Amino acid sequence: MSDSKEPRRLRSHQWYGTDGLRSFSHRARTRQLGYLPEEHLGKPVIAILNTWSDINPCHVHLRDRAQAVKRGVWQAGGFPLEFPVSTLSETFQKPTPMLYRNMLAMETEELLRSYPVDGAVLMGGCDKSTPALLMGAASVDLPAVFVPAGPMLPGHWRGEVLGSGTDMWKYWDDKRAGLIGDCEMAELESGLARSPGHCMTMGTASTLTAAAEALGVTVPGASSIPAVDSGHDRMAAASGLRIVELVRGDRRLSQILTREAFEDAVTTVLGLGGSTNAVIHLIAMAGRAGVKLTLDDFDRIARTVPVLANVRPGGRKYLMEDFHFAGGLPGFLSRIADLLHLDRPTVAHDTLREQIRGALVHDDDVIRPRDNPVASEGGVAVLRGNLCPDGAVIKHIAAEPHLLRHTGPAVVFDDYRTMQRTIDDPSLDITADSVLVLRGSGPRGGPGMPEYGMLPIPDHLLKQGVRDMVRISDARMSGTSYGACVLHVAPESHVGGPLALVRGGDLITLDVAARTLHLHVDDAELERRRAAWTPPPERYERGYGALYDEQITQADTGCDFAFLARPGKVPDPYAG
């Protein structure tokens, strides 16, 4: 990339390079920070947005990785500045980090706009941090590189290899079924998550970092490098080197985040058997880039791409470290190259074609060839019907096949707390054929659309060996979860969507092949129920929650804030 960015053309020049009082002050305060003029004047200023914190185990190593990014920036002739930004820990933040995704997106956008920076390195990886950072950066449209946090090491317990999240759900059900006890659970606590890094299954974190690489905003192969591998440190340094070149070549995110890039990201997510959460996040990310992405795009593409990644939970065996050493995303993309837009640019190459040229797959069971897929179609199906007029999704490759066409009577829970308290109540008469329905858990009702969608199976059924049932909600579920869980029902029940009208005993049919979800109640009866329905009380009277409640959009449009998702220009600040 040619060096076309002379010092006076750098965005930071208006802070540092003029003769006015303000520039004098900015230079004086930079001396106060301990920097010499020759360390920063006339050089690309690179913001390193770091989501590290002491309570985020997925990102606890990013403080060290930021030093590697700085090393790369210095080597390339740039000037790095590290900014701490909100940390969204899927493990600890309640009611859900999804409530705060848009807050981190706002923080990212406004930090990059208001400070003297020419480009950015975005450091994240735990579920919501990837879309939040990219949404904010896309809204500012500076050159940017994303540094994924990387998956943790595989877990181990009594000779078994454990996948975080996925095996947590499995063994928790085994405990409820009486198959294991407290001693085993105590051992599992110490063996399930044994290093820094995000979940090492193909959960939401790995799905979205892979999507970021497919979009072209990481250096090649970055998304699957284990967090504690020395290659991760080298990748961070390479990202620091690259961002300086991107600034000099004035290659902005708008040149990378094109319609073609988002279609390729959708293709990648579906071919990986990735998380249903990617549907919401990619729609929101695309909207910030001025690209209209819809549920119909996911359903259309799903019918064209096979699932080739044999990685849990959609696959049956492997974890992200296996995927990485089998060839990582470059190897995976080489096997679906005919489905991709190969002539679009990435942050590392002039074309995606160049980026994946020479990529190899080293294990055909981890990354399957096209003639031996994990599944013949993409791992997420989009459903329509009178219960979800604006759509719903199901990760059907992670469900028991006999449930993919199923009719059963509804057992309805009005909120998650009630469900927790009553799910094992014998008077509910729940059978394996029942359809468990949870409402009040969508974007506004949750609030924040928590990952409640993998509803627990009642104890008495677990003891009978039942491990899957049809479950329907306006919630999300963890990308590490599994089962016949219909999610993201839109519109949500909190705003009067049809889910609010379901009553116990109503028959519901799920038909994944036909892409339908149908409530067997006639329209006249539904209208009578609608007339009797009253909206639930609002949760927030003030603060961020009130802003969220006022501005949040529905799942099918990405759950962005309406005032952030709409088009319009925002001027750069005047720095003189």
C-alpha positions as CSV (number, residue, x, y, z in Angstrom):
1,M,0.0,0.0,0.0
2,S,1.5,3.3,-1.0
3,D,2.3,5.9,1.5
4,S,-0.1,8.7,0.5
5,K,-0.7,10.1,4.0
6,E,1.6,13.1,4.5
7,P,1.7,14.5,8.0
8,R,-0.4,17.6,7.2
9,R,-3.1,15.2,5.8
10,L,-3.3,13.2,9.0
11,R,-6.5,13.7,11.0
12,S,-4.3,14.2,14.1
13,H,-2.5,17.1,12.4
14,Q,-5.3,19.5,13.3
15,W,-4.7,18.8,17.0
16,Y,-0.9,18.9,16.8
17,G,0.4,20.6,13.7
18,T,-1.0,24.1,13.4
19,D,0.3,27.3,14.9
20,G,-2.6,28.2,17.1
21,L,-3.0,28.3,20.9
22,R,-4.9,25.0,21.0
23,S,-2.1,23.1,19.1
24,F,0.5,24.6,21.5
25,S,-1.6,23.3,24.4
26,H,-2.0,19.8,22.9
27,R,1.8,19.6,22.3
28,A,2.5,20.9,25.8
29,R,0.2,18.3,27.4
30,T,1.8,15.5,25.3
31,R,5.1,16.6,26.8
32,Q,3.4,16.3,30.2
33,L,2.7,12.7,29.3
34,G,6.5,12.2,28.9
35,Y,6.7,12.0,25.0
36,L,9.4,13.7,22.9
37,P,8.2,15.7,19.8
38,E,10.0,13.3,17.5
39,E,8.0,10.4,19.0
40,H,4.7,11.6,17.8
41,L,4.7,14.7,15.6
42,G,3.9,14.0,12.0
43,K,3.2,10.3,12.7
44,P,0.0,8.3,12.5
45,V,-1.7,8.3,15.9
46,I,-3.2,4.9,16.6
47,A,-5.9,4.4,19.2
48,I,-5.8,1.0,20.9
49,L,-9.3,0.3,22.3
50,N,-8.8,-2.3,25.0
51,T,-11.7,-4.2,26.6
52,W,-9.4,-5.7,29.2
53,S,-10.6,-5.9,32.9
54,D,-9.9,-7.9,36.0
55,I,-13.4,-9.5,35.9
56,N,-13.5,-10.5,32.2
57,P,-11.7,-13.9,31.9
58,C,-12.1,-13.8,28.1
59,H,-10.0,-10.6,27.9
60,V,-7.7,-10.8,31.0
61,H,-4.7,-11.3,28.8
62,L,-5.4,-8.2,26.6
63,R,-3.4,-5.9,28.8
64,D,-0.3,-7.8,27.7
65,R,-1.5,-8.1,24.1
66,A,-1.8,-4.3,23.9
67,Q,1.9,-4.1,24.5
68,A,2.5,-6.2,21.4
69,V,0.2,-4.0,19.4
70,K,2.1,-1.0,20.6
71,R,5.3,-2.7,19.5
72,G,4.0,-3.2,16.0
73,V,2.8,0.4,15.8
74,W,6.2,1.8,16.9
75,Q,8.0,-0.4,14.5
76,A,5.9,0.8,11.6
77,G,6.5,4.5,12.5
78,G,3.2,5.2,14.3
79,F,2.3,6.6,17.7
80,P,0.1,4.3,19.8
81,L,-2.3,5.4,22.5
82,E,-4.2,2.9,24.6
83,F,-7.8,3.7,25.6
84,P,-9.6,1.5,28.2
85,V,-13.2,1.0,27.1
86,S,-16.2,-0.9,28.5
87,T,-15.6,-4.6,29.1
88,L,-18.6,-6.8,28.3
89,S,-18.2,-10.1,30.2
90,E,-20.7,-12.7,29.2
91,T,-19.8,-14.6,32.4
92,F,-20.6,-11.9,35.0
93,Q,-22.5,-8.9,33.6
94,K,-26.3,-9.0,34.3
95,P,-29.0,-9.1,33.2
96,T,-27.0,-9.6,30.0
97,P,-24.1,-7.8,28.2
98,M,-26.5,-7.5,25.2
99,L,-28.1,-4.7,27.2
100,Y,-24.8,-2.8,27.0
101,R,-23.6,-3.7,23.5
102,N,-24.8,-0.4,22.1
103,M,-23.2,1.5,25.0
104,L,-19.8,0.1,24.0
105,A,-20.6,0.9,20.4
106,M,-21.4,4.5,21.4
107,E,-18.2,4.8,23.5
108,T,-16.1,3.5,20.6
109,E,-17.6,5.9,18.1
110,E,-17.3,8.9,20.3
111,L,-13.8,8.2,21.6
112,L,-12.5,7.8,18.0
113,R,-14.3,10.9,16.9
114,S,-13.3,13.2,19.7
115,Y,-9.6,12.4,20.2
116,P,-6.6,13.1,17.9
117,V,-6.4,9.6,16.3
118,D,-5.9,8.6,12.7
119,G,-6.7,4.9,13.0
120,A,-7.7,2.3,15.6
121,V,-6.9,-1.2,16.8
122,L,-9.9,-2.8,18.4
123,M,-9.3,-5.4,21.0
124,G,-12.1,-7.8,22.0
125,G,-13.6,-11.2,21.5
126,C,-16.1,-12.1,24.2
127,D,-19.5,-12.2,22.4
128,K,-20.9,-8.7,22.4
129,S,-17.5,-6.9,22.3
130,T,-16.8,-7.8,18.7
131,P,-19.9,-6.3,17.2
132,A,-19.9,-3.3,19.5
133,L,-16.4,-2.3,18.6
134,L,-17.0,-2.7,14.9
135,M,-20.3,-1.0,15.0
136,G,-18.8,2.1,16.6
137,A,-15.7,2.1,14.4
138,A,-17.8,1.7,11.3
139,S,-19.9,4.8,12.3
140,V,-16.7,6.9,12.4
141,D,-15.1,5.3,9.4
142,L,-11.4,5.5,10.2
143,P,-8.9,2.8,9.2
144,A,-9.2,0.0,11.8
145,V,-7.9,-3.5,12.5
146,F,-9.7,-5.9,14.9
147,V,-7.6,-8.1,17.3
148,P,-9.6,-11.1,18.5
149,A,-9.0,-12.2,22.1
150,G,-8.7,-15.9,21.0
151,P,-10.2,-19.1,22.3
152,M,-9.1,-20.5,25.7
153,L,-7.4,-23.9,25.9
154,P,-9.6,-27.0,25.8
155,G,-10.9,-28.2,29.2
156,H,-10.1,-31.6,30.7
157,W,-11.9,-33.8,33.2
158,R,-11.3,-37.5,33.9
159,G,-10.0,-38.2,30.5
160,E,-12.6,-36.2,28.7
161,V,-12.0,-33.1,26.6
162,L,-14.4,-30.4,27.7
163,G,-15.9,-27.5,25.7
164,S,-16.8,-24.4,27.7
165,G,-20.5,-23.7,27.9
166,T,-21.5,-26.8,25.9
167,D,-20.3,-29.3,28.5
168,M,-21.5,-27.1,31.3
169,W,-25.1,-27.5,30.1
170,K,-24.5,-31.2,29.5
171,Y,-23.1,-32.0,32.9
172,W,-25.6,-29.7,34.7
173,D,-28.4,-31.8,33.2
174,D,-26.5,-34.9,34.3
175,K,-26.4,-33.6,37.9
176,R,-30.2,-32.8,37.8
177,A,-30.8,-36.3,36.5
178,G,-28.9,-37.7,39.4
179,L,-26.1,-39.2,37.2
180,I,-23.2,-37.2,38.9
181,G,-22.9,-35.5,42.2
182,D,-21.2,-32.6,44.0
183,C,-17.7,-34.0,43.9
184,E,-17.8,-34.4,40.1
185,M,-19.2,-30.9,39.8
186,A,-16.4,-29.5,41.9
187,E,-13.8,-31.1,39.7
188,L,-15.6,-29.8,36.6
189,E,-15.4,-26.2,38.0
190,S,-11.7,-26.5,37.9
191,G,-11.4,-28.2,34.5
192,L,-13.9,-26.5,32.3
193,A,-12.1,-23.2,31.7
194,R,-8.4,-23.4,32.2
195,S,-6.8,-20.4,30.6
196,P,-7.5,-16.9,29.4
197,G,-9.5,-16.5,26.3
198,H,-13.1,-16.8,25.2
199,C,-15.1,-20.0,24.8
200,M,-13.3,-22.6,22.7
201,T,-16.4,-24.1,21.2
202,M,-18.0,-22.6,18.1
203,G,-20.1,-20.3,20.4
204,T,-20.9,-16.7,19.8
205,A,-17.4,-15.5,20.5
206,S,-15.6,-17.8,18.0
207,T,-18.5,-17.3,15.5
208,L,-18.2,-13.5,15.6
209,T,-14.4,-13.3,15.5
210,A,-14.5,-15.7,12.5
211,A,-17.1,-13.3,11.0
212,A,-14.8,-10.4,11.6
213,E,-12.0,-12.2,9.8
214,A,-14.3,-13.1,6.9
215,L,-15.4,-9.4,6.7
216,G,-11.7,-8.7,6.2
217,V,-11.0,-6.6,9.3
218,T,-8.3,-8.9,10.9
219,V,-5.0,-10.1,9.7
220,P,-5.2,-13.5,8.1
221,G,-5.8,-16.5,10.5
222,A,-6.3,-14.2,13.5
223,S,-9.7,-15.5,14.7
224,S,-8.7,-19.0,15.8
225,I,-5.3,-18.5,17.4
226,P,-5.5,-19.8,21.0
227,A,-5.3,-16.9,23.5
228,V,-2.2,-18.2,25.2
229,D,-0.3,-19.3,22.1
230,S,2.8,-17.2,21.3
231,G,1.3,-16.8,17.8
232,H,-1.4,-14.6,19.4
233,D,1.3,-12.2,20.6
234,R,2.8,-12.1,17.1
235,M,-0.7,-11.6,15.6
236,A,-1.2,-8.6,17.9
237,A,2.1,-7.1,16.8
238,A,1.3,-7.7,13.1
239,S,-2.0,-5.9,13.6
240,G,-0.1,-2.9,15.0
241,L,2.2,-2.9,12.0
242,R,-0.7,-3.1,9.6
243,I,-2.9,-0.3,11.1
244,V,-0.1,2.2,10.4
245,E,0.0,1.1,6.7
246,L,-3.7,1.3,6.5
247,V,-3.6,4.9,7.8
248,R,-0.9,5.8,5.3
249,G,-2.9,4.3,2.5
250,D,-6.1,5.9,3.8
251,R,-7.9,2.5,3.6
252,R,-11.0,3.1,5.7
253,L,-13.6,0.7,7.1
254,S,-16.1,1.8,4.5
255,Q,-13.9,0.3,1.8
256,I,-13.8,-3.1,3.7
257,L,-17.3,-3.4,5.1
258,T,-19.2,-3.7,1.8
259,R,-22.3,-5.6,0.9
260,E,-20.1,-8.4,-0.5
261,A,-18.2,-8.6,2.7
262,F,-21.3,-9.0,4.8
263,E,-22.7,-11.7,2.5
264,D,-19.3,-13.5,2.8
265,A,-19.5,-13.2,6.6
266,V,-23.0,-14.7,6.6
267,T,-21.8,-17.5,4.4
268,T,-18.9,-18.1,6.8
269,V,-21.1,-18.2,9.9
270,L,-23.6,-20.6,8.3
271,G,-20.8,-22.8,7.0
272,L,-19.2,-23.0,10.4
273,G,-22.5,-24.0,12.1
274,G,-22.1,-20.8,14.1
275,S,-24.1,-19.1,16.8
276,T,-27.6,-17.8,16.2
277,N,-26.5,-14.6,17.9
278,A,-24.5,-13.8,14.8
279,V,-27.8,-13.1,13.0
280,I,-28.6,-10.1,15.2
281,H,-25.1,-8.8,15.4
282,L,-24.3,-9.0,11.7
283,I,-27.6,-7.2,10.8
284,A,-26.7,-4.4,13.3
285,M,-23.1,-4.2,12.1
286,A,-24.2,-4.1,8.4
287,G,-26.6,-1.3,9.3
288,R,-23.8,0.8,10.7
289,A,-21.9,0.3,7.5
290,G,-24.9,1.4,5.4
291,V,-25.7,-2.1,4.2
292,K,-29.2,-3.5,4.5
293,L,-28.9,-7.1,5.7
294,T,-32.1,-9.1,6.5
295,L,-33.2,-12.4,7.8
296,D,-34.1,-13.3,4.3
297,D,-30.4,-13.0,3.3
298,F,-29.5,-15.5,6.0
299,D,-32.2,-18.0,4.8
300,R,-31.2,-17.6,1.2
301,I,-27.5,-18.1,1.8
302,A,-28.2,-21.0,4.2
303,R,-29.6,-23.0,1.3
304,T,-26.4,-22.7,-0.7
305,V,-23.6,-23.4,1.9
306,P,-22.9,-26.7,3.7
307,V,-21.6,-26.9,7.2
308,L,-18.0,-28.0,7.0
309,A,-16.7,-27.2,10.5
310,N,-16.9,-30.2,12.8
311,V,-16.7,-28.1,15.9
312,R,-18.9,-28.4,18.9
313,P,-21.8,-27.7,19.5
314,G,-23.0,-28.0,15.9
315,G,-20.3,-30.5,15.2
316,R,-19.8,-33.5,17.4
317,K,-16.1,-33.7,18.3
318,Y,-13.6,-30.9,17.9
319,L,-12.8,-27.5,19.5
320,M,-11.3,-24.2,18.3
321,E,-7.7,-25.3,18.9
322,D,-8.3,-28.2,16.6
323,F,-9.9,-25.9,14.0
324,H,-6.9,-23.6,14.2
325,F,-4.3,-26.2,13.6
326,A,-6.5,-27.8,10.9
327,G,-6.1,-24.7,8.8
328,G,-8.1,-22.0,10.6
329,L,-10.4,-19.7,8.8
330,P,-8.1,-19.4,5.7
331,G,-8.3,-23.1,5.2
332,F,-12.0,-23.2,5.8
333,L,-12.6,-20.3,3.3
334,S,-10.5,-22.1,0.7
335,R,-13.1,-24.9,0.7
336,I,-16.0,-22.5,0.0
337,A,-14.1,-20.1,-2.2
338,D,-16.7,-20.5,-5.0
339,L,-19.4,-19.1,-2.7
340,L,-17.4,-15.9,-1.8
341,H,-16.7,-12.5,-3.3
342,L,-13.0,-13.0,-3.9
343,D,-12.2,-9.6,-5.5
344,R,-13.1,-7.4,-2.5
345,P,-10.4,-5.8,-0.3
346,T,-9.4,-6.7,3.2
347,V,-7.2,-4.9,5.7
348,A,-4.3,-7.1,4.8
349,H,-4.6,-7.6,1.1
350,D,-6.0,-6.0,-2.0
351,T,-8.3,-8.9,-2.5
352,L,-9.7,-11.8,-0.5
353,R,-8.5,-14.0,-3.3
354,E,-5.0,-13.0,-2.5
355,Q,-5.5,-13.5,1.2
356,I,-6.6,-17.1,1.0
357,R,-4.3,-18.1,-1.9
358,G,-2.3,-21.1,-0.8
359,A,-4.4,-21.8,2.3
360,L,-4.5,-25.5,3.2
361,V,-6.6,-27.8,5.3
362,H,-4.6,-30.3,7.3
363,D,-7.4,-32.4,8.8
364,D,-10.4,-33.4,6.8
365,D,-12.4,-34.4,9.8
366,V,-12.1,-31.0,11.5
367,I,-12.7,-29.0,8.4
368,R,-14.7,-31.3,6.2
369,P,-14.5,-31.5,2.4
370,R,-17.6,-30.5,0.4
371,D,-18.5,-34.1,-0.4
372,N,-18.5,-35.0,3.3
373,P,-20.2,-32.1,5.2
374,V,-21.4,-32.1,8.8
375,A,-24.7,-30.9,7.3
376,S,-25.8,-30.2,3.7
377,E,-27.2,-26.8,4.5
378,G,-26.1,-23.9,6.7
379,G,-26.5,-24.3,10.4
380,V,-29.2,-21.7,11.1
381,A,-32.7,-21.7,9.7
382,V,-35.1,-18.7,9.6
383,L,-38.7,-19.4,10.4
384,R,-41.9,-17.6,9.6
385,G,-45.5,-18.0,10.6
386,N,-48.3,-16.6,12.6
387,L,-46.3,-16.9,15.8
388,C,-43.3,-15.0,14.4
389,P,-44.5,-12.7,11.6
390,D,-41.2,-10.9,11.6
391,G,-39.2,-14.0,11.9
392,A,-37.4,-16.4,14.3
393,V,-34.3,-18.6,14.1
394,I,-33.2,-22.1,15.1
395,K,-29.8,-23.7,15.0
396,H,-31.2,-26.9,13.7
397,I,-28.0,-28.8,13.4
398,A,-27.7,-28.7,17.2
399,A,-31.1,-30.2,17.7
400,E,-32.3,-33.8,17.8
401,P,-33.5,-34.6,14.3
402,H,-36.9,-36.1,15.3
403,L,-37.9,-32.6,16.7
404,L,-37.3,-30.7,13.5
405,R,-40.9,-31.4,12.6
406,H,-43.0,-31.5,15.7
407,T,-46.5,-30.6,16.9
408,G,-47.2,-30.4,20.6
409,P,-49.2,-28.5,23.3
410,A,-47.7,-25.3,24.7
411,V,-46.6,-25.0,28.4
412,V,-46.3,-21.2,28.9
413,F,-44.1,-19.2,31.2
414,D,-44.5,-15.5,31.5
415,D,-41.0,-14.8,32.6
416,Y,-37.7,-16.5,33.3
417,R,-38.0,-16.3,37.1
418,T,-41.4,-18.0,37.0
419,M,-40.0,-20.7,34.7
420,Q,-37.0,-21.4,37.1
421,R,-39.4,-21.7,40.0
422,T,-42.0,-23.9,38.4
423,I,-40.3,-25.9,35.6
424,D,-40.2,-29.1,37.8
425,D,-43.8,-28.7,39.1
426,P,-45.6,-32.0,38.5
427,S,-48.9,-30.2,38.1
428,L,-47.8,-28.6,34.8
429,D,-47.9,-32.1,33.4
430,I,-45.0,-31.5,31.0
431,T,-44.2,-34.4,28.7
432,A,-41.5,-35.0,26.1
433,D,-44.0,-33.8,23.5
434,S,-44.8,-30.5,25.2
435,V,-43.6,-27.3,23.6
436,L,-42.1,-25.0,26.3
437,V,-42.8,-21.3,25.6
438,L,-41.0,-18.5,27.4
439,R,-42.1,-14.9,26.9
440,G,-41.1,-11.6,28.4
441,S,-37.4,-12.2,27.4
442,G,-37.0,-10.1,24.3
443,P,-35.1,-6.9,23.6
444,R,-37.4,-4.8,25.8
445,G,-38.9,-7.5,28.0
446,G,-35.7,-9.3,29.1
447,P,-34.5,-6.6,29.4
448,G,-31.7,-6.9,26.8
449,M,-32.8,-10.2,25.3
450,P,-30.8,-12.5,27.7
451,E,-29.6,-15.9,26.8
452,Y,-32.6,-17.7,28.3
453,G,-33.6,-19.6,25.2
454,M,-32.2,-23.0,26.1
455,L,-35.0,-23.6,28.7
456,P,-34.2,-26.4,31.1
457,I,-35.8,-29.8,30.7
458,P,-37.8,-30.8,33.8
459,D,-36.0,-33.1,36.2
460,H,-38.5,-36.0,35.8
461,L,-37.9,-36.0,32.0
462,L,-34.1,-35.9,32.4
463,K,-34.3,-38.9,34.6
464,Q,-36.2,-40.7,31.8
465,G,-33.4,-39.9,29.4
466,V,-35.0,-37.0,27.6
467,R,-32.3,-34.5,26.5
468,D,-34.1,-32.3,24.0
469,M,-37.5,-30.7,23.6
470,V,-39.0,-28.0,21.4
471,R,-38.5,-24.7,23.2
472,I,-39.7,-21.3,21.9
473,S,-38.9,-17.8,23.2
474,D,-38.2,-14.2,22.3
475,A,-34.9,-14.6,24.0
476,R,-31.5,-15.5,22.7
477,M,-29.3,-18.5,23.7
478,S,-25.6,-18.9,24.2
479,G,-23.8,-20.0,21.1
480,T,-22.4,-22.9,23.1
481,S,-26.0,-24.1,23.7
482,Y,-27.8,-26.8,21.8
483,G,-31.2,-28.3,21.3
484,A,-34.5,-27.6,19.4
485,C,-34.7,-24.0,20.6
486,V,-36.6,-21.5,18.5
487,L,-35.2,-18.0,19.3
488,H,-35.6,-14.3,18.5
489,V,-39.3,-14.5,18.0
490,A,-40.3,-11.1,16.6
491,P,-42.1,-9.0,17.4
492,E,-41.4,-9.9,21.1
493,S,-44.2,-10.5,23.6
494,H,-43.4,-7.3,25.5
495,V,-44.7,-5.2,22.7
496,G,-47.7,-7.3,21.9
497,G,-46.2,-9.8,19.5
498,P,-48.2,-13.1,19.0
499,L,-46.1,-14.8,21.6
500,A,-48.0,-12.8,24.2
501,L,-51.2,-14.4,23.1
502,V,-50.2,-18.1,23.5
503,R,-52.1,-20.0,26.2
504,G,-51.3,-23.3,27.8
505,G,-52.5,-26.3,25.7
506,D,-52.5,-24.4,22.4
507,L,-50.9,-26.6,19.7
508,I,-47.8,-25.3,18.0
509,T,-46.1,-26.9,15.0
510,L,-42.4,-26.4,14.2
511,D,-41.4,-27.5,10.7
512,V,-37.8,-26.6,9.9
513,A,-37.8,-28.1,6.4
514,A,-40.8,-25.8,5.6
515,R,-39.3,-23.0,7.6
516,T,-42.5,-22.5,9.5
517,L,-43.7,-21.9,13.1
518,H,-47.4,-22.1,13.4
519,L,-49.8,-21.5,16.4
520,H,-53.0,-23.5,15.8
521,V,-55.4,-20.8,17.0
522,D,-57.7,-19.1,14.5
523,D,-57.4,-15.4,13.7
524,A,-60.7,-14.5,15.4
525,E,-59.6,-16.0,18.7
526,L,-56.2,-14.4,18.4
527,E,-57.9,-11.0,18.0
528,R,-60.1,-11.6,21.1
529,R,-57.0,-12.4,23.1
530,R,-55.2,-9.3,21.7
531,A,-58.1,-7.1,22.7
532,A,-57.8,-8.4,26.3
533,W,-54.0,-8.1,26.4
534,T,-52.4,-5.2,28.4
535,P,-48.8,-4.1,28.1
536,P,-46.5,-4.9,31.0
537,P,-45.2,-2.1,33.1
538,E,-42.0,-0.4,32.1
539,R,-38.9,-1.3,34.1
540,Y,-36.8,1.8,33.9
541,E,-37.8,5.3,34.9
542,R,-34.4,6.9,34.3
543,G,-30.8,6.3,33.3
544,Y,-29.3,4.2,30.6
545,G,-32.1,1.6,30.9
546,A,-34.7,4.3,30.0
547,L,-32.7,5.3,26.9
548,Y,-32.3,1.6,26.0
549,D,-36.1,1.0,26.4
550,E,-36.9,4.0,24.3
551,Q,-34.5,3.4,21.4
552,I,-34.0,-0.4,21.1
553,T,-35.2,-2.0,17.9
554,Q,-36.4,-5.6,17.5
555,A,-34.3,-8.7,16.9
556,D,-35.0,-8.9,13.1
557,T,-33.5,-5.5,12.6
558,G,-30.4,-6.0,14.9
559,C,-31.4,-4.6,18.3
560,D,-29.5,-1.4,17.6
561,F,-30.6,2.0,18.9
562,A,-32.9,3.7,16.4
563,F,-31.0,7.0,16.7
564,L,-27.7,5.3,16.0
565,A,-29.0,3.0,13.2
566,R,-30.5,5.8,11.1
567,P,-28.4,7.4,8.3
568,G,-26.9,10.8,8.7
569,K,-23.6,12.6,9.0
570,V,-21.8,13.6,12.2
571,P,-19.1,16.3,11.8
572,D,-15.6,15.9,13.0
573,P,-14.9,18.2,16.0
574,Y,-13.1,21.4,15.4
575,A,-9.8,21.0,17.2
576,G,-8.3,24.5,16.7
